[in-house]
Amino acid sequence: MKPDWDKLMEEFNSSPTQLVADVDCTTDGKPLCDANGVKGYPTIKYGDPSDLQDYQGGRDYDDLKKFAEENLKPVCSPSNIDLCDDDKRKEIEGFMALSAEDLDAKIADEEKKLEEAEQSFKDEVQKLQDTYQKLSTDKDEKIAAVKAAGLGLMKSVKVAKAKDTKDEL
């Protein structure tokens, strides 16, 4: 993917409104990656720098270029309010009218909801992992019990009896 990404960066390097770039999340870019929820590599993000979204499309040059041409353009935001529909404009104006403290409180409330959703997910995954571990242990114990009850010996006897029957013919 890296050669295609480099080609795409070159294609858009002189665009006044579209930025295609890469960040090394293992060095100087780590704080930026952490702040934007990058957990694996490569991760592609797009959109408003303060509200980046996850890219889910194809990873070859043609798919990336098509996506960039269709989606990397100025969008509705406080700095491009003229691109907003009436509902989004009113929402932005409402946020703009808030004091910095009130806006910080609203952001904190919404971020708390995200953290709660993540914690709930982790808790439920842990329950699944615990259930899986118990089921796996139960299965192993049942297999051991069946083997201890003589399954292997029964199979050996069956083979021996079949051999004896063939020898008699």
N, C-alpha and C positions, 0 to 999 in steps of 0.2 A: 504494500500500500504506500510506503514512503515515496517511491519514485513518482507515483501518480499524484500524491499530495504535493510534492515539490513542483511538479509540472503545473498543478492548479494554482499554487502560490505565484509562480512566474506569470501565469495567464492573467491574474488579477492584481499584480503588483502596482500598476499605475492607476487603478480605479479610485476615483475620489470618494465613492460611497460604499464600496465593498472591500472588506478586509478578509483575506485568507492568510492565516499564520499558523505557526506551531509553537508549542511551549514544551520545554523539557521539565516534566513534573518531578524528576529525580534530582534536579539541581536548583538553580535560581528561581525556577517557575513553581516550585513546590507550594509556596503560600497561595498563589493564584489558583492552582489546581485544588488545593484543600478547600479554599473558599467557595469553589464552584462544584464541589461534590464529585470530583474525578476520583474513581476508585480502581480503575483498570486501564490498561493501555493497549492499543490506542483508543482514546475517547475523542469523539468529535462533538463540539458544542457550537451553537449558532444563535444569533439573535442579539437583542440589546445587551450590551456588556454587563449591565446590572441585573439582567434576568435571562441568563443563558439557558438554552434548551438542549436536550439530548438529540443528536442526529441519529436516525434509525435506518437510513437508506443504504443503498449499495456502496461498496468501497472501491470501485474501480474509477478510473479517470472520467469516463463518460457519465456515470451516475453522479459523481461529485460535481462535475461541471454543470450538468443540467440543474441540479439542486441549487448551486450557487447562483446561476443565472436567474432562476425563478424565485428564489427566496432571500438572497442577500441584497436587500435594498432597504432604503429608509422605511421605517414602519412607525405606526402610531406610538408616540412617547411624549413626555413633557417637552422635549426639544423639537419634536415634529408634530405638534398638536393639530396642525392643519391636515394631517393625514388620518385623523381619528374620526370615527362616526360620532354622532351626538351622545350616545350612551357612554362611550369611552372618554370623550371629552369632559363630560360632567363628572365622571369618576376621577379623572386626573385633577380637574379643578377642585373637587372636594378634598383630595389629598393635599393639593397645593395650599389650600386655605388653612390646613391644620398647623399648629405650632410644631416646632422641631421636636419638642418633648412628646406631644400627642402622637406625632407620626412615629417616633421611636417606640412608643408604647404599643401602637397598632402592629408595627413590624415585629416586635418581640412576641406579641400574642400569636401572630400567624406562624412565626418560627417555632414557637412552643408546640403548636399543633403538628408541625412537621416532625419535630423531635418525638412527640408522643406517638405519632403514626409509625415512626422508625422503631421506637422501643416496643410498641405492640407487636410489630412484625417480628422483631428479634425474639421476644418472649414466646410467640407462637411457634417460631422455627425451633426454639429450644425444646418446647413441648414435643414437637414432632421428632426431634432427634432423640429425646428421652424415650419416647414410645418405640421408635425404631430400635434403639439399643435393647430395650426390654424384649421386644419381639424376636430379635436376633438371638439373644441369650436363651429365651424359651425354646426357640427352634433347635439351637445347638444342644440343649439339655435333652430334648425329645429324641433327637438323632442319636445321641450317646446312649440313651435308655434303650432304644430299639436295637442298637448294635450290641449292647450289653446283654439283652434278652436272647441273643443267639442267632440273629439274622445271618451273620456271616457263616456260622456253623451250619445253619439250615441250608444255605446255598451250596456249601461244600458237600453236604450229604446228598443233595439233589443231583449234583454233578456226578458224584460217585455212584449213585443208584442208576443214573442214565448210562454210565459207562458199563456197569455190571450187566444191564439189560442188553446192551449191544454185544458184549462179550458172549452172552448166552446164545445169540443167534448164530 
